[in-house]
């Protein structure tokens, strides 16, 4: 029998202070739902099953989260659902229009009142199964005709290498998604993530999907708290060396994770489904004081993007993971530090000054928990340059046995130095200059970049 987390009065008071003063929140409660039992040769029947199952399991998700938030005084910002990669449902329905599956997800999301639903996805790291290519080609239309559906594609793993045919396709798909939603700040591209080593239990959008090794239904929690870490460093780190800084980050991450586990266990019990994991990812928001850049600068950098930024981020990411693991045996997902430019006020400022560049961000992705995230580039960026950006990030993830990802938004009709605003948690940011020297001949070769030697561990 699962035992609830034992949290003492001092921890509760400290957590309440962080909530009130430092923007601490539960960023998302995400219900993962398997759609494997919704597979049907008749696409209309499959879509009806998808809608019914999501509504049946998630109809109380929002009310339960609201009740927990009121009872415990813990803000729960987002309530979301992730589902089995939809490409897996298409193989037995060769004549089905994949966009109808996206619209079924959208109807279910609207019915249960969540803000995003993830899983319009495909896992193509070693090749294309039946249904995969159809789903990939449908992504721009699906994202342009829905508001809450998010999409992800896993194009590589350390064990399998990188599917460069899929990488080549994704450059065109991202551009098409941006063009189709150019009148809505190119939001289609902001709801699409390309992964290497995608985790199956990630609760954060736009990359969440419900992995095939997961239970039928599960609750996963995504917590945040860069403001709490920044405050702890500003208050307690004076005169400390970097070992001491790491200890402060670990202690703060410990407290944040305990809060997330409590919410997950209470929500799981109330909904009658198992609690899965806490993803302790320091995810910034555009709010002042809720910035990863501020955390790095509190360690001693004049501004994020300076030399030393990658080292400071490595320290932060490692200490966050260690603190989370100390607090819970159920840490999963991505768990580390996100660096989404448009969602982080400090990074926006550094990018506007030209201090934080794409090249520096790529270096930082070698040590953070994801990759090039919410990067806005000129709208005339060639598709092959976007594909090459994806290939570079995937190579970092493959070689280092870590998750990397690209969520890049071509700002249609805009050039470097212009701005693009999404609103809400997605924020706004400058259009960043990008190296457009052509990698076209390399990308057109296709095939597969083989798995590295370190993948052979058996």
Residue pairs with C-beta under 8 A, 6 or more apart in sequence:
2 265
2 275
4 262
4 265
4 266
5 258
5 261
5 262
5 265
5 328
7 258
7 262
11 255
11 258
14 255
15 24
15 74
15 255
15 258
15 259
16 73
18 24
18 225
18 227
18 228
18 231
18 255
18 256
19 25
19 73
19 74
19 75
21 231
22 225
22 227
22 228
22 230
22 231
22 289
23 224
23 225
23 226
23 227
23 228
23 285
23 287
23 289
23 290
24 75
24 224
24 225
24 227
24 228
24 256
24 259
25 74
25 75
25 76
25 77
25 223
25 224
25 225
26 74
26 75
26 76
26 77
26 221
26 222
26 223
26 224
26 259
26 260
26 263
27 77
27 78
27 204
27 222
27 223
27 224
27 281
27 283
28 76
28 77
28 78
28 79
28 80
28 203
28 204
28 205
28 221
28 222
29 61
29 65
29 76
29 78
29 79
29 80
29 203
29 219
29 220
29 221
29 222
29 263
29 264
29 267
30 79
30 80
30 81
30 82
30 118
30 203
30 204
30 208
30 219
30 220
30 221
30 222
31 57
31 58
31 61
31 80
31 81
31 82
31 217
31 218
31 219
31 220
31 271
31 273
32 81
32 82
32 83
32 201
32 203
32 208
32 210
32 211
32 214
32 215
32 217
32 218
32 219
32 220
32 276
33 53
33 54
33 57
33 58
33 81
33 82
33 83
33 84
33 210
33 216
33 217
34 83
34 84
34 210
34 212
34 214
34 215
34 216
34 217
35 49
35 50
35 53
35 83
35 84
35 86
35 88
35 89
35 119
35 210
36 84
36 88
36 212
37 49
37 53
38 46
38 49
38 50
38 53
38 89
39 46
39 88
39 89
39 92
40 46
40 49
40 92
40 93
41 92
41 93
42 93
43 93
43 95
43 96
43 97
43 100
43 101
44 100
46 89
46 93
46 96
46 101
47 100
47 101
47 103
47 104
48 104
50 83
50 89
50 101
50 104
50 105
50 108
51 104
51 107
51 108
51 111
54 81
54 83
54 105
54 108
54 109
54 112
54 117
55 108
55 111
55 112
57 217
57 271
57 273
58 81
58 108
58 112
58 114
59 111
59 112
60 270
60 271
61 79
61 81
61 112
61 114
61 271
62 79
62 112
62 113
62 114
64 267
64 270
64 271
65 76
65 79
65 267
66 76
67 270
68 74
68 76
68 263
68 266
68 267
68 270
69 75
69 76
72 262
72 263
72 266
74 259
74 263
76 263
77 425
78 114
78 115
78 116
78 205
78 425
79 113
79 114
79 115
80 114
80 115
80 116
80 117
80 118
80 203
80 205
80 208
81 108
81 109
81 112
81 114
81 117
81 118
82 117
82 118
82 119
82 202
82 203
82 208
82 209
82 210
82 220
83 105
83 117
83 118
83 119
83 209
83 210
84 119
84 209
84 210
84 212
85 119
85 121
85 122
85 123
85 209
86 98
86 101
86 102
86 105
86 119
86 120
86 121
86 122
86 135
87 98
87 121
87 122
87 123
87 124
87 129
87 131
87 132
87 134
87 135
87 136
88 129
88 131
88 212
89 101
89 131
90 96
90 98
90 101
90 130
90 131
90 132
90 134
90 135
91 129
91 130
91 131
93 131
94 130
97 138
98 131
98 134
98 135
98 138
98 142
99 138
99 141
99 142
99 145
101 120
102 120
102 138
102 142
102 143
102 145
102 146
102 149
103 142
103 145
103 146
105 117
105 119
105 120
105 146
105 148
105 149
106 117
106 146
106 147
106 148
106 149
108 117
109 115
109 116
109 117
109 148
109 149
110 148
114 148
115 148
116 148
116 149
116 150
116 191
116 205
116 206
117 148
117 149
117 150
118 149
118 150
118 151
118 152
118 205
118 206
118 207
118 208
118 209
119 150
119 152
119 208
119 209
119 210
120 135
120 139
120 142
120 143
120 149
120 150
120 151
120 152
121 135
121 151
121 152
121 153
121 154
121 209
122 131
122 132
122 135
122 136
122 153
122 154
123 132
123 153
123 154
123 198
124 132
124 136
124 153
124 154
124 155
124 163
124 166
125 154
125 155
125 156
125 157
125 160
125 161
125 162
125 163
125 166
125 196
126 157
126 160
126 161
126 163
126 448
127 163
128 165
128 166
136 153
136 166
136 169
136 170
136 173
137 169
137 173
139 151
139 153
139 173
139 177
139 192
140 173
140 176
140 177
140 179
140 180
140 188
141 180
142 149
142 151
143 149
143 151
143 177
143 180
143 181
143 187
143 188
143 191
143 192
144 177
144 180
144 181
144 188
149 191
150 191
150 192
150 193
150 205
150 206
150 207
150 208
151 191
151 192
151 193
151 206
152 192
152 193
152 194
152 195
152 198
152 206
152 207
152 208
152 209
153 166
153 170
153 192
153 193
153 194
153 195
154 195
154 196
154 197
154 198
155 162
155 163
155 166
155 167
155 170
155 194
155 195
155 196
155 390
155 394
156 162
156 163
156 167
156 195
156 196
156 197
156 394
156 397
156 398
156 449
157 196
157 197
157 398
157 451
158 197
158 397
158 398
158 399
158 401
158 451
158 452
158 454
158 455
159 451
159 455
160 451
161 398
161 448
161 449
161 450
161 451
161 452
162 196
162 391
162 394
162 395
162 398
162 448
162 449
163 448
164 391
164 443
164 445
164 446
164 447
164 448
164 449
165 446
165 447
165 448
167 194
167 387
167 390
167 391
167 394
167 443
168 384
168 387
168 443
168 444
168 446
170 194
170 386
170 387
170 390
171 382
171 383
171 384
171 385
171 386
171 387
171 388
171 390
171 443
172 383
173 192
174 189
174 192
174 194
174 383
174 386
174 408
174 410
175 381
175 383
175 386
175 410
177 186
177 188
177 189
177 191
177 192
178 186
178 188
178 189
178 379
178 409
178 410
178 411
178 412
179 186
179 412
180 188
181 187
181 188
181 189
182 379
182 412
182 413
185 420
185 421
185 422
185 423
186 379
186 409
186 410
186 411
186 412
186 420
187 422
187 426
189 407
189 408
189 409
189 410
190 206
190 374
190 407
190 409
190 422
190 426
191 205
191 206
192 206
192 407
193 206
193 207
193 405
193 406
193 407
194 390
194 393
194 394
194 405
194 406
194 407
195 207
195 397
195 403
195 404
195 405
196 393
196 394
196 395
196 396
196 397
196 398
196 403
196 404
196 405
197 397
197 398
197 401
197 402
197 403
197 404
198 207
198 209
198 403
198 405
199 211
199 332
199 333
199 334
199 403
200 209
200 210
200 211
200 212
200 213
200 214
201 211
201 214
201 218
201 220
201 276
201 277
201 279
201 332
201 333
202 208
202 209
202 220
202 279
202 333
202 334
203 220
203 221
203 222
203 277
203 279
203 333
204 222
204 279
204 281
204 283
204 333
204 334
204 338
206 407
207 370
207 405
207 407
210 218
214 276
215 273
215 274
215 276
217 273
217 274
218 273
218 274
218 275
218 276
219 264
219 267
219 268
219 271
219 273
219 274
219 275
219 276
220 264
220 276
220 277
220 278
220 279
220 332
220 333
221 260
221 261
221 263
221 264
221 267
221 275
221 277
221 278
221 279
222 260
222 278
222 279
222 281
222 283
222 333
223 256
223 257
223 259
223 260
223 278
223 279
223 280
223 281
224 256
224 281
224 282
224 283
224 284
224 285
224 290
225 252
225 253
225 256
225 282
226 282
226 283
226 284
226 290
226 291
226 292
226 294
226 295
226 337
227 289
227 290
227 291
227 294
228 252
228 255
228 256
229 249
229 252
229 253
229 282
229 295
229 316
229 320
230 289
230 291
230 294
230 295
230 298
232 248
232 249
232 251
232 252
233 245
233 248
233 249
233 295
233 298
233 299
234 298
236 248
237 244
237 245
237 248
237 298
237 299
240 248
242 299
242 315
245 299
245 315
246 315
246 318
246 319
247 319
249 315
249 316
249 319
249 320
249 323
250 319
250 320
250 322
250 323
250 326
251 323
252 323
253 280
253 319
253 320
253 321
253 322
253 323
253 324
253 327
254 323
254 324
254 326
254 327
255 327
256 280
256 323
256 324
257 278
257 280
257 323
257 324
257 327
257 328
257 331
258 327
258 328
260 278
260 279
260 280
260 328
261 275
261 278
261 327
261 328
261 330
264 275
264 276
264 277
264 278
264 330
265 275
267 275
268 274
268 275
269 275
275 330
276 330
276 332
277 330
277 331
277 332
277 333
278 324
278 328
278 330
278 331
278 332
278 333
278 335
279 331
279 332
279 333
279 334
279 335
280 320
280 321
280 323
280 324
280 331
280 335
280 336
281 333
281 334
281 335
281 336
281 337
281 338
281 369
282 292
282 295
282 316
282 320
282 336
282 337
282 338
283 338
283 340
283 343
284 290
284 291
284 292
284 293
284 338
284 340
284 343
284 344
284 345
284 346
284 347
285 343
285 344
285 425
285 427
286 342
286 343
286 344
286 345
286 348
286 425
286 427
286 428
287 345
288 345
290 345
291 344
291 345
291 346
291 347
292 304
292 313
292 316
292 337
292 338
292 339
292 344
292 346
292 347
293 303
293 304
293 344
293 345
293 346
293 347
293 349
293 350
294 345
294 346
295 316
295 337
296 304
296 309
296 312
296 313
296 316
297 303
297 304
297 346
299 312
299 315
299 316
300 308
300 312
301 308
301 309
301 312
303 346
303 349
303 350
303 353
303 355
304 346
304 347
304 350
304 355
304 356
305 350
305 351
305 355
305 356
305 357
305 360
306 355
309 360
309 364
310 360
310 363
310 364
310 366
310 367
313 337
313 339
313 364
313 367
313 368
314 367
316 337
317 336
317 337
317 367
317 368
317 369
320 335
320 336
320 337
321 331
321 335
321 336
324 331
324 335
325 331
334 369
334 370
334 403
335 369
336 368
336 369
336 370
337 368
337 369
338 368
338 369
338 370
338 373
339 347
339 361
339 364
339 365
339 368
339 370
339 373
340 347
340 373
340 374
340 407
340 427
341 347
341 348
341 351
341 356
341 361
341 373
341 374
341 375
341 376
341 429
341 432
342 348
342 374
342 375
342 376
342 409
342 420
342 422
342 426
342 427
342 428
342 429
343 373
343 374
343 425
343 426
343 427
344 427
345 427
347 356
348 427
348 428
348 429
348 430
350 356
351 357
351 429
351 430
351 432
352 430
357 432
357 433
358 372
358 375
358 377
358 432
358 433
358 434
358 435
361 372
361 375
362 372
362 392
362 393
362 396
365 371
365 372
365 393
365 396
365 404
366 396
366 400
369 402
369 403
370 403
370 404
370 405
371 393
371 396
371 397
371 403
371 404
371 405
371 406
372 389
372 393
372 405
372 406
372 407
372 408
373 405
373 406
373 407
374 407
374 409
374 426
374 427
374 429
375 406
375 407
375 408
375 409
375 432
376 408
376 409
376 411
376 420
376 429
376 430
376 431
376 432
377 386
377 408
377 409
377 410
377 411
377 431
377 432
377 434
378 410
378 411
378 414
378 415
378 416
378 431
378 433
378 434
379 410
379 411
379 412
379 413
379 414
379 415
380 410
380 415
381 410
381 434
381 436
382 436
382 438
382 440
384 438
384 439
384 440
384 443
384 444
385 434
385 435
385 436
385 438
385 439
386 408
386 410
387 439
387 443
388 439
388 442
388 443
389 406
389 408
390 406
391 443
391 449
393 404
393 405
393 406
394 404
395 449
396 402
396 404
397 403
397 404
397 405
398 449
398 451
398 452
399 452
399 454
401 454
409 420
411 418
411 420
411 431
414 420
414 431
415 431
416 430
416 431
416 432
416 433
416 434
417 430
417 431
417 433
418 430
418 431
419 428
419 429
419 430
419 431
420 428
420 429
420 431
421 427
421 428
422 428
